[in-house]
Amino acid sequence: MVPFEQCPVCGHEMMRKEVEKLVRGGKHTAVITVKAEVCAHCGERLYSKETISQFEQIRLRLSRQETAQFQLMGQTFKIVLSGA
């Protein structure tokens, strides 16, 4: 049974799915694979309290640069386009 059967935003059906969430802390970003309730219509995502707590812990570790246990995936570049 899904905790939320209907989306609190649009009222459509919610489904349990595995999704990727980006969490930023300081100058670092982590890609986290997690289960969430996802609206089949608008895409709204709902996370459990435990998952949100884990996001906050990861965000803190990223901001403190405590990333030794994280898997490095590559590099990210910032590009500013003018006149776009």
N, C-alpha and C positions, 0 to 999 in steps of 0.2 A: 504494500500500500504506500502510495506517495503521500508525504506529509501535507503538501498543498495539492489538491486535485485541480484547482483552478488558479490561473495566474492572477496575482493581486493587481497587476497593471491593466490587463486587457480582458480578463475573464475566461481565456481559452485554456485548453488542457495542458497540464504540466507532465513532463516525462523525466525520469531519472536517466542521466547521461553522463558519460565521462567527457570532461572538457579541459581545455588548457586555459590557465589564468596567468596573466602577467602581474607580478608583484615588484614594485620599485622601492628601493631603499638607498638613499644617497645617490651615487652615480651608477649603481648596479641595478640590474633587472634579472629576475628569476622567472622561468617558465615552469609552472606547476601543473601537473596532471592530477585532476581531482574529480570526484563525483559531485554532481549538482542537480537540482531540480531546474529544468529548462522548459520555458513556454514553447509549445509547438507552433505558435503563431508569431509572437513578437520577439522571441529569443531571450526574454528576461531570465536571469539566472538567480537562483536562491541557494545559499550555502548554509550548512549547519553552523551552530555556534562554535563547535569544536574546530571546524574548518576555518572559520573566520579568525579564531584565536591562533591557529597555526600560521595563517597569512601574516598576522601581526608579529609573531615571533620571527618569521623569515624576514619581514621588512626591517625589523630591528637588527638582525644579524647582518643583513646587506648593508645597512647604513653604518654599522660598526666595522665593516669589511671583514667579518668573521665568516669567510666563505671557503675555508679549507675542506669542508665536507661536501661542498656542492660540486657538481660536475660541470666543468667549463665546456661551453657549447660553441664558442666562437667570439666574434667581436661585434659591437654595435657602433654605427657611425651616425652622427647628426649632420644633416645637410639642410641648409636654409636656401630656399629658392626665392629669388626676388622677381617681382612682376608676375607672379603666377596667379 
